[in-house]
Amino acid sequence: MQRLRPPTSFRGRLLLIAGAALVLRVAYVAIVRQDLGFGDAYVYWLDAQHLADGKGFQHPFEDAPTAEHPPLHIVLLAGLNLLGLDGYQEQKVALAFVGSLTVVLIALLARDVAGERVGLIAGGLAAVYPNLITADGSLMSETLYLVFVVAALIVAWRFTRRPDLRGLALVGALVGLAALTRGEAIALVPLLILPLAWFRGPDLRRRVALATAGVAAFVVVLTPWTVRNLTVFEEPVLISSNGNAVFVGANCDRTYYGDLIGSWAFSCYGTTPPGDESQRSNAYRERGLEYMRDHLGRLPLVVAARAGRALEVYRPGQGVFLQATEGRAAWPARLGIGAFWALLVLAVGAIVRLGVRRLDHWVLLAPIVMATITCLTAYGSTRLRIAAEPSLVVLAAISLDALWRGARTRRRPARSAPPPASAPAG
């Protein structure tokens, strides 16, 4: 009987990594069986049921339209409903396949950046990284979000090698899809699309053309959803009403002076303002911003706490508890803290080694900058940091490959010098 041999090609090895990623994610869902609670995951699940039942994007607890969350994750869950997968455990298993696709995309991005070996290292890290596994098993939008983010980074990296209008338009379209999954992805327009256009355009005319292609594609993708929102709400809603309401939960006594400093609290919302969802969202935003203006002296400490929570160095135990309310089990979340710290150290080493002189390296850093801005302006959270995770994995893989090559060089025995030639007799 012929023995099975492990694949030697990049594609074959990546297929094994993707299979392992899928098994780990399905096993996590089966073993943990985390309940949805009453957070965003539960709202997504209810919204998807309404959409599948032909009610459109309807508020889960009111007979009214909603844009509390961007639409694409809800559309995906509604599609699963129509396929008969209407239980949240079944839908989590289905999302495990989507999360495994992200693992493949991370490996492809790393291959483009630093070669096939780094690609396989990055794929392996992404497959076992607890923070990605728990995100994929939470029924949250982060799973689909990362597919679009990493795909945008792949196309952006390839654009730096061969800049053309079509390439940057595709980046813009993918960023638009990411924004329709999580609204903060809109920050990739100034952080990724515009720098690509500026630094890869040989002259001003070409730069304007590239920027127009990227931004126009982004706008085209967003337009149907935004037009829908303009027709059903009293106040303009570009992507989601939750993007405004988040400010009141992050700017109040409890998140400035209390036990949740630097975090977010639903109790901060207070009494419900009058009006439809868009009007209430704007009122919540004004409450939060007014509180921030009245407590500017406290803001530096709050921002520092947000940074500490995002880096999981400030009250990490409380962070584990808060993650549990977002559908992530406690023990994998604790593993995720140590794994994140290890990846961060390796990623910083790669950044120091690579520098940021070249535009292509900025492609990897743009999501990290975006996640940092999101956490500092909203609140510190593992969930809000998610866009940075793929870049951290790729950068960590670059460092691990460099360490492996260095160790291999040191282990290689030095060749002995040839013996001196004998002096001629005479």
N, C-alpha and C positions, 0 to 999 in steps of 0.2 A: 504494500500500500504506500503510495507516494505521500510524503509529508507535506503539509501546507507550509508554504514559506511566506513570511511577511512581505508585503509589497515594498518595492524599492523606489517607485516613482513618487513624486510629490503628490500627484492626484490620488494615488492609492493610499498613501499614508494619511492624507487629509481626510479621506473617506473614513478611515478607522477612527480618527480623532472626532469627526462629526458623529459617528455612531456611539462612541463613548460619551460624548456630550449629551446626546439624546437619552441614553440609558440613565445617566446621573440625574437628569432633570425629571424624567418620568419617575425614577425611584424616589426622588425628593418629594414629589407631589403625592405619591402613594404612601410613603412612610409618615410624612408630617401631617398631611390632611388638615392643613390650616384653614380655619373658618374665615369667611369673608368679613365678619364683624359688621360695622355700620359705617365704614369709611368709603373712600373713593372706589375701591374694588366692587363693593356692593352696589354703588350708584352706577358704575359701568355695566354691571350685570343686568340691573333693572332697565337701564336705558336701551340696552341691546334687545331685551325682550319686547319693549314697546316698539322698537324699530322693526323687528322681525314680524310683529303682529300687524304692521301696516299703519301704526299710529304716528310715524315720523319721529323726529327728535323731540320727545315729550318729557317734561319734567317728571322724575320718578314719583314725586309725592303731591303733585298738583296737576290739574287739567290745564296745562299751559305749555307753550314751547320752551325749549331749553337750549342753551349753548354754554352750560356750565363747564363742559369739557370739549376739547376739539373732537371732531367726528370720526377719525379713521379707526381708532381702536374700537369704538362702539360699532362701526360698520363691520369690522372683522368678527367681533363676538356675535353680532346679529346673523352674519353668514353662517357661523357655526350653529346657531339656533335653527336656522332653516335646514341644515344638514342633519338635524336631530340631536345635536350635541348641546342640549339646553341646560344641563347641570354644570355647576361651576367647577366640580372636580374634572369632568370630561373636558371642559374648555381649558383648564390648566394643562391637561395632558396635550391638547392640541397646540397650545402656546409653547410647549416644550420643543416642538418641531421648529417653530419660528425662532426660538432662542438658539437652537442648534445651527440654524442658518446664519445667525450673527457670528457664531464661532467660526464658521467657514469664511465669512467676509473679513473677520479680523485677521485670519491667517493669510488671506489673499492680499490684504493691505500691507501686512508685515513683509510678505514676499516681494511686493513691489518696492517697498522701502529699502530692504536690506538683504534680499535673497531668499532662496527656498528654505534653508535651514532655520533662519529667523522666523520665517512664516510658519513652519511646523512647531517651533517653540512657542510662538504666540498663540497658535491654535490650541496647543496643549494647555497653556496657562488659562486661556479663556474657557476651555472645556471644564476645568476643575475649580475655577475661581468662585468662591462661595457667594460673593455679592452679585454675580451674574446669574447663578443658579437660583438664588432666592428671589431675585427680581422676576425671573421667568416663571416661577411658581406662585406668584402673588396675584395674578389676573389683572395686573396694572398695565398702563399703557407703555411702560418702559421697554417691554419686550419688543413690540413693533417699532417703537421709536428708534432703538439702536440699529435696526435693520437699515432704516433710511439714513441715519447719521453716518454709519460706517460706509454704506454705499456711496454717499456723497464724498467722503474722504478718499475713497478709491478713485473715483472719477476726477476729483480735484488733484490728486497726486499725478495722475496720468496727464491731466491738463498741463501741469508744470513742465512736462516733457514735450508735449505737442499742443501748444495753445491754439485753440480755434473757437469760433463762435458756438459751434455745436456742443463742444465739450463743456463750456461754461454754462450754456443753456441747460444742459443735463444736470450740472451741479445745482443750478437754481431750482429746477423742478424737484430734485430730491430733497433739497432744503425745504421747499414748500410742503412736500409730503411729510417731512419731519415736523414742521410747524403745525400741520393739521393733526398731528398725534400728540405733541406737547408744544405748547405755545412759545416757550422760551427759545426754541430753535430759530425764531425770527432774528435773533442776535447773530446768527451765522451769515446774514446778509452783509453787515458791515465788517464782521470779523474774518470772513472767508472769501465771499464772492468778490467784494470790492478790492481787497488786496491782490487777489489773483489777477483781476483785470488790470490793475495799475502796474504791477511789477512784471507782467508778461506781455504788456502792450508796448511795442517799440516806439510809438509816438502817441500824442494826445488823441488823435482821431481814432486810432485803433483801440486805445484804452476805453474811450467812450463807447465804442461799438461793443467791446467785450462786456463792459459793465451793463450796458443796455440789454444784451442777450441774457445775461444771468439774472438780472433783476426782473426783466419782463417774464421769463419763464416762471420765476417764483410767484409773481403777481397772477399770472394766468392760472396756476394751480390753486391759489387761494381764492380767486374771484367768485366761483360758484357758492362757496360756503359763506363768504362775507356778504354777498348780495342777498342770500337767504336771510342772514341775520338782520340786514338793514330793512328787510320787508316785514319782519315779524316782531321786532323790538322797537321801543320808543327811542332808545339811545343807541348810538353806533356800537357794534361789537365786532371787532376785526376777526378774532379767532375764538376766544372764550371769555365768558363773564368772570370766570374764576381768577383770571389774571389780574383783575382789579380787586376782587374781594380778598385776595390773599394778604393784602396790606393791613387790613384791620386785625387779622389773626396774628400777625407778626409784630404789631406795634401797639402794645397795651401794657398795663401794669405788670401782668404776669410774665410777659416775655421781655420786659425791661428790668424789673426789680424782683420778680418772683422766682419760683423753682424752674421755670422754663425759659430763663433768659437766653436769648439767641435762637429760640425755637419758635413754635407756632402753637396757638391754642384756640380751639373752637369757642371756648367760653368768652373770648374777647369780642365776639361779634355783637353781643348785647341784643337790644330790641330790634325786631325786624323793621326796616324802613318801608314806607309805602311804595307802590308802583310795581311794574313788572320786573323780571329778572335783571334786565339791563339797568334799570333805574336803581334797584337795590344794590347792584354791584358797584355802581358809581358812588352811591352813598357810603357803602362800606369803605371804598378806597379813600374817600374824603375823611372819614373818621380816622383811618389809620395814618394818613399823611398829616392830619391836624395833630394827632397825638405825637408823631415824630417831631414836628416842628416845635411843639411845646416842651419837648424833652431832649433837645439837641445836645445838651451837656452829657447826657447818658449814652448817646448814640455810639461814640467810639468804643465804649466797653461792650455794648450790645453787638456791634460788628465784630469785635474780637471774639466774642462768645460764638457768633455764627461761624466764624472761621474755624474755631476750635471744634465745634460740632461737625462741620464738614470734614475735617481731618480726623475726627474721632479721637481727639486727645482731651476734649473737655466733656466730662460726664458721659463717657462711653457706655457705662451700664444703663443710664437713663435712655441713651440712644437706642440700645437694644430693645428696651421696653417700647419705645415709640415706634420702632420698626415693626414690632409685633402687631401694633394697631393698624399697620399698613399691609398686613398679610404676609410678613416674613417671620418665620419661626426663630425662637430665641437662640438655640444652640448653633445653627448655621450662621446667624448674625454675629455671634461672638467669634466664630472662626473667620468670618469676613473681616473683622477688625484687624486681626494679625496679618491676614493675607494682604489687606490694603496697605498696611504700613510697609510690608516687605516690597510690594510692587512700587510704592512711592519712592522708597530709597533707591531701588534699581532704576526707576524712571528718571529721577533727578540726576543719577550718575550718567545716564545716556544723554540727557539734555546738556549737561556740562561738557560731555565729550563731543557732541555734535555741534553745539552752539545753535544760534538762531540766525546766522548770517544768511542762510539760504532760504528762499521762499518755500521750498518743498518741506522743510522741517516745520515751518509755521503751519502747514496743513495739519500736522499732528497736534500742535499746541493750541490751535483755535478753539477746539471743543473744551479744552482744559480751562482756557480763559473764560469761555462762555459759562461753564459750570461754576467757576469762581465768582463771576459777577452775579449769577443767579443766587448763589448761597449768601453772598454778602448783602445783597439788596432785598432779598425776600427772607429766608431763614436757613440756618444750617441743617442739612439733612443728607443722609446717604442717598435718599431717593433723588434729590435735586442735583446730586453730584454725578448721576449715572452717565451723562454724556461724556464725561472725562475718562471713564473706565476703559473703553477700547484703546484710546491713545496711551494710557498708562500701561496697558498690557503689551502693546507693541514696543514701547520704549523699554519696558522691563526685559522683553525678549532680546532686544538689541544688546542690553547690558549683559544678560546671561550668556549670549553668544560670544561677546568679547571676553568675558571671564573664562569661558571654556577654551577659547583659542589661546588665551594667555597661559592657562594652566598646561595645555597641551604643548606649547612651545617650551615651557620650562622643563617639562618632563622629557623632552626629546634629548637624547645624549649628544654631546658635542662630538663632532667627527675628530678622530685623533689625527694630529699633524703627521704628514709622511716623514719617514726617517731621512736624515740628511744624506746627500749623495757621498759615496766614499771618495776619498782623495785619490787621484791617479798615482799608481806606483811609479817610482822613478828614482 
